[in-house]
């Protein structure tokens, strides 16, 4: 069997079919349209090992084509010794370029007879029952809508005797759920069936094809990186392109430390203030007095963004901190967090006035003055002499700035 899933003829003597094996279709006719009236379309039988009793059983392979879909391989194994059997399907083609999601509204009994190809990478959901069959929890199947539901019922019923012995309450709940699944088969009221397959190889029949099916919505989508990894695909690394967002994400100051530190105090009074450009160096601390909030230097790193972007980064930093969430957080802490988030939202929406203070001892931070070259009535910029401790944090106290040429000169 090739990597793409298609069956290829092997060298003589590798896999000998049983005496009951039917003649395989001739070259060029490997995949024939799926039809019960095609008497020539017979499965190929191969003697193979039973993984239950480790004796030989029979695997039947049928290479067929689903109308308006693609080629598939249906395989069925049965063991006459222990009675174990297994049926699954595989796509005979490659993984598609996009994932696919089928959303079917089942309104009548005819919809229960629609053919369905469900690969093992597909997730099946029935929202009305809050029911989901996760990907890779079942083998692929060629069945019908009714068959999918019956298969789900069989899976739930399989372990019920054990549950009734050990977890009676859970068993009763599952019994009630099984009743609801069985009621779906009667189609007393419409329900929704969703099959979501990132490989793009699942299928739900459109009985009106090639005309549009009003009950069926087909959505093709690009796979996420996680879905690519689950399918075993190696996604190509995206080409690195300079983007403005990357520049705004993190910036390190390229200039020297200024002779004086800079403190910028800005009074936020209007929603338009949110669009002001802002440069925060990695040595800059931020304070919002009205919220009793202070952000130390190096937190969030260096950023070139807008005032709105900076406030949103602060909100994400605080509200998504794992140490302020979960069972370990006390009620008072949670209330303060909610209050902080609400007030920050009010500032972002322009419903609350507040002061935004940037203190950068290196003097490399900046907030746009929209009135330049005139002074901004709501912004105060102060330049100050750094303290010993601030110079210590910047590593300036041990820096030799005079006479270093003499010290570096090598004797001759």
C-alpha positions in Angstrom: 0.0 0.0 0.0 1.5 3.3 -1.0 2.0 6.3 1.2 -1.0 8.0 -0.4 -3.3 5.2 0.6 -3.7 3.6 -2.9 -3.3 -0.1 -3.2 -0.5 -1.1 -5.5 0.2 -4.6 -6.9 3.1 -6.2 -5.1 5.7 -8.7 -6.3 4.5 -12.4 -6.7 4.6 -14.4 -3.5 4.4 -11.5 -1.1 0.7 -11.7 -0.3 -1.1 -14.8 -1.5 -4.9 -14.5 -1.6 -7.0 -17.3 -0.2 -8.6 -19.8 -2.6 -11.9 -17.9 -2.2 -10.3 -14.7 -3.4 -12.3 -12.9 -6.1 -10.5 -11.7 -9.2 -9.4 -8.1 -8.7 -10.5 -5.5 -11.3 -8.3 -5.1 -14.3 -5.8 -2.3 -14.9 -7.4 1.0 -15.4 -10.6 -0.1 -13.6 -9.3 -0.2 -10.0 -11.8 2.4 -8.7 -15.3 1.8 -9.9 -18.4 3.8 -9.0 -20.0 2.5 -5.8 -23.2 0.7 -6.9 -25.1 -2.4 -5.6 -26.1 -3.2 -9.2 -22.5 -3.7 -10.4 -22.0 -7.4 -10.2 -18.4 -7.2 -11.4 -17.5 -5.0 -8.5 -16.3 -7.7 -5.9 -14.0 -7.3 -3.0 -10.5 -8.7 -3.0 -9.9 -11.2 -0.2 -6.5 -11.6 1.5 -5.6 -14.0 4.3 -4.2 -11.9 7.1 -3.4 -12.2 10.8 -6.1 -11.6 13.5 -4.8 -9.3 16.1 -7.2 -10.7 18.7 -6.5 -14.5 18.6 -3.3 -14.4 16.4 -4.8 -16.9 13.9 -5.5 -16.2 10.3 -8.6 -14.4 9.2 -9.8 -12.8 6.0 -9.4 -9.1 5.0 -11.7 -7.9 2.2 -10.6 -4.8 0.2 -13.0 -2.9 -2.0 -11.6 -0.1 -4.2 -14.5 2.2 -5.1 -15.5 5.7 -6.1 -18.2 7.8 -4.3 -20.2 9.8 -6.8 -19.3 13.5 -6.7 -16.6 12.8 -4.2 -13.4 10.7 -4.7 -11.8 7.3 -4.6 -11.8 5.4 -1.3 -10.6 2.0 0.0 -13.1 0.0 2.1 -11.5 -2.7 4.2 -13.2 -5.3 6.3 -11.6 -8.0 8.4 -13.3 -11.0 10.0 -11.9 -14.0 11.9 -13.9 -17.3 11.8 -11.9 -18.6 14.8 -12.7 -16.0 17.4 -15.5 -14.0 15.7 -13.6 -10.7 15.8 -14.3 -8.2 13.0 -13.3 -4.7 12.0 -14.3 -2.4 9.2 -12.8 0.9 8.2 -12.2 3.1 5.2 -9.2 5.0 3.9 -9.0 7.8 1.4 -7.2 6.6 -1.8 -6.0 10.2 -2.4 -3.7 12.6 -0.6 -4.7 14.9 2.3 -6.5 17.8 0.7 -5.2 21.4 0.6 -7.9 22.6 3.0 -10.1 21.1 5.8 -13.8 20.7 5.3 -16.8 21.1 7.5 -20.2 19.6 6.6 -23.2 21.0 8.4 -26.4 19.0 7.6 -29.8 19.9 8.9 -31.7 16.6 9.2 -35.4 17.3 8.6 -36.8 14.0 7.2 -36.3 10.3 7.3 -34.7 10.5 3.8 -31.8 12.5 5.3 -31.0 9.6 7.5 -30.2 7.5 4.4 -27.5 10.0 3.1 -24.2 8.3 2.5 -21.4 9.6 4.8 -17.7 9.1 4.6 -16.1 9.8 8.0 -12.3 9.5 8.2 -10.6 8.9 11.5 -9.4 12.5 11.6 -13.0 13.9 11.6 -14.9 15.2 14.6 -18.7 14.5 14.6 -21.0 16.8 16.6 -24.8 17.0 17.2 -25.2 20.5 18.9 -28.8 19.9 20.0 -27.6 17.1 22.3 -24.2 18.6 23.1 -22.8 15.4 21.7 -19.3 15.0 20.2 -17.2 12.2 18.8 -13.6 13.4 18.9 -11.2 12.9 16.1 -9.2 9.7 16.1 -11.5 8.1 18.7 -13.1 5.9 15.9 -11.9 4.3 12.7 -13.0 5.8 9.4 -16.3 4.5 8.1 -18.4 4.5 5.0 -22.0 4.6 6.3 -25.1 6.7 6.5 -26.4 9.4 8.9 -28.4 6.7 10.6 -25.4 4.4 10.7 -23.3 7.1 12.4 -25.9 7.4 15.1 -26.3 3.7 15.5 -22.5 3.3 15.8 -22.5 6.0 18.5 -25.3 4.1 20.4 -23.4 0.8 20.1 -20.3 2.5 21.5 -22.1 3.9 24.5 -24.0 0.6 25.2 -20.8 -1.5 25.0 -19.5 -0.7 28.5 -22.9 -0.2 30.2 -22.9 -3.5 32.2 -19.5 -2.5 33.8 -20.8 1.0 34.5 -24.0 -0.3 36.2 -21.8 -2.4 38.5 -19.3 0.3 39.4 -21.0 3.7 38.6 -24.7 3.3 38.7 -25.5 7.0 38.5 -23.3 7.5 35.4 -24.8 4.4 33.8 -28.4 5.8 34.3 -27.3 9.2 32.7 -25.9 7.4 29.7 -29.0 5.3 29.4 -31.0 8.5 29.2 -28.7 9.9 26.6 -28.9 6.7 24.5 -32.7 7.1 24.5 -32.3 10.7 23.1 -29.9 9.3 20.4 -32.5 6.7 19.4 -35.2 9.3 19.2 -33.0 11.2 16.7 -33.4 8.2 14.3 -37.1 8.8 14.2 -36.5 12.5 13.1 -39.4 13.7 15.3 -37.8 17.2 15.1 -35.0 18.6 13.0 -31.4 18.3 14.3 -28.0 19.3 13.1 -25.1 17.0 12.2 -21.6 18.5 11.8 -18.7 16.6 10.5 -15.4 18.6 10.7 -12.4 17.0 9.0 -9.1 18.9 8.8 -7.8 16.4 6.2 -10.6 17.4 3.8 -11.4 13.7 3.1 -14.8 13.3 4.8 -18.0 13.5 2.8 -21.8 13.9 3.2 -23.9 13.0 0.2 -25.9 15.6 -1.6 -28.8 13.6 -3.1 -29.6 16.6 -5.4 -26.1 16.8 -6.9 -25.0 18.5 -8.9 -27.7 21.0 -7.8 -27.4 22.9 -4.5 -28.6 21.2 -1.4 -30.4 23.6 0.9 -30.0 21.4 3.9 -26.3 21.0 3.5 -23.6 23.7 4.1 -20.1 22.8 3.0 -17.3 25.0 4.4 -13.6 24.7 3.3 -11.0 26.3 5.6 -7.3 26.6 6.1 -5.9 24.3 8.7 -4.2 25.7 11.8 -0.6 24.8 12.7 -2.0 22.4 15.4 -4.1 20.6 12.9 -1.2 20.3 10.5 0.8 18.7 13.3 -2.0 16.3 14.3 -2.2 15.1 10.7 1.5 14.6 10.6 2.1 17.3 8.0 5.2 19.5 8.1 4.0 22.9 7.4 6.4 25.1 5.5 8.0 27.8 7.5 6.4 31.1 6.5 8.7 33.6 4.8 9.9 36.3 7.2 8.5 39.6 6.1 9.0 42.9 7.9 5.6 43.9 9.3 4.6 47.0 11.2 3.1 44.7 13.9 6.5 43.1 14.4 8.1 46.5 14.9 5.4 47.5 17.4 5.6 44.2 19.3 9.1 44.7 20.8 11.7 47.5 20.4 15.1 47.9 21.9 16.6 51.3 22.1 19.5 51.8 19.8 20.7 55.1 21.1 22.9 55.9 24.1 21.6 56.6 27.6 20.6 60.3 27.7 22.3 62.6 30.2 19.0 63.1 32.0 16.0 60.9 32.7 12.6 61.7 31.3 9.2 61.6 33.0 6.1 62.1 30.8 2.8 62.7 32.5 -0.2 62.7 30.2 -3.8 63.4 31.1 -6.2 61.2 29.1 -9.3 63.2 28.4 -10.6 62.2 25.0 -11.0 58.9 23.0 -8.8 60.4 20.3 -5.9 60.2 22.7 -5.8 56.5 22.2 -4.3 56.9 18.7 -1.2 58.7 20.0 2.1 57.0 19.1 4.1 55.7 22.0 7.6 54.4 22.4 8.3 52.6 25.7 12.0 51.6 26.1 12.9 48.5 28.2 14.0 50.8 31.0 10.7 52.7 31.3 8.2 52.2 34.0 4.5 53.0 33.7 2.0 54.3 36.2 -1.7 54.9 36.2 -2.5 56.6 39.6 -6.3 56.4 39.3 -6.0 52.6 39.1 -3.2 52.4 41.7 -1.3 50.5 39.0 2.5 50.6 38.4 4.4 48.6 35.8 8.1 48.2 36.5 10.9 48.7 34.0 11.6 45.7 31.8 8.1 44.4 32.1 6.5 44.0 28.6 10.0 44.9 27.2 10.4 47.7 24.7 7.4 48.6 22.5 6.5 51.0 19.7 2.8 51.1 19.7 -0.1 53.4 20.4 -1.5 54.5 23.8 -4.5 52.2 23.1 -2.1 49.3 22.3 -0.2 49.8 25.5 -3.3 49.9 27.7 -4.5 46.7 26.0 -1.1 45.0 26.6 -1.4 46.0 30.3 -4.9 44.6 30.5 -3.8 41.3 29.0 -0.8 41.1 31.3 -2.9 41.6 34.4 -6.1 39.7 33.6 -4.3 36.6 32.1 -1.8 36.2 34.9 -2.2 32.6 36.1 -1.4 33.6 39.7 -4.4 35.9 39.8 -6.8 33.3 38.5 -8.1 29.9 39.4 -8.8 28.2 42.7 -5.9 29.7 44.5 -7.1 33.3 44.1 -9.2 34.7 47.0 -12.5 36.4 46.5 -11.1 39.9 47.3 -8.3 39.5 44.8 -10.8 38.4 42.1 -13.1 41.4 42.8 -10.1 43.8 42.5 -9.1 42.2 39.3 -12.6 42.7 37.8 -12.7 46.3 39.1 -9.3 47.0 37.5 -10.4 45.5 34.2 -13.7 47.4 34.1 -12.0 50.8 34.9 -9.3 50.1 32.2 -12.1 49.4 29.7 -13.7 52.7 30.7 -10.4 54.5 30.0 -10.1 52.8 26.6 -13.7 53.7 25.7 -13.1 57.4 26.7 -15.6 57.1 29.6 -13.0 57.7 32.3 -10.3 60.3 32.6 -6.9 59.2 33.9 -3.2 60.0 34.1 -0.7 58.0 32.2 2.9 58.4 33.5 6.0 57.1 31.8 9.2 57.4 33.8 12.4 56.4 31.9 15.7 57.1 33.7 17.5 56.4 30.4 15.5 59.1 28.7 14.7 57.0 25.6 10.9 56.9 25.8 8.4 59.1 23.9 4.7 60.0 23.7 3.4 61.8 20.6 2.6 65.5 21.0 -0.2 66.2 18.5 0.1 69.9 19.0 3.8 70.0 18.1 5.7 72.3 17.8 3.4 73.9 20.4 3.1 72.6 23.9 0.5 69.9 24.7 -1.8 71.3 27.4 -2.5 67.8 28.7 1.1 66.5 28.7 4.0 67.4 31.0 7.5 66.4 30.1 10.2 66.6 32.9 13.9 66.0 32.6 15.7 65.1 35.8 19.0 64.0 37.1 19.2 60.3 37.9 19.8 59.1 41.4 22.6 56.8 42.3 20.2 53.8 42.5 18.9 54.6 39.0 22.4 54.8 37.6 23.1 51.5 39.4 20.1 49.8 37.7 21.3 51.1 34.3 24.9 49.9 35.0 26.3 53.4 34.8 28.1 53.6 38.1 30.8 51.1 37.1 31.1 52.4 33.6 34.4 54.2 33.0 33.9 57.1 30.6 37.2 59.0 31.1 40.8 58.0 30.5 39.8 54.5 29.2 41.9 55.1 26.1 45.0 55.2 28.3 44.0 52.1 30.2 43.4 50.1 27.0 46.6 51.2 25.3 49.1 48.3 25.2 52.7 49.0 26.3 55.3 48.9 23.5 
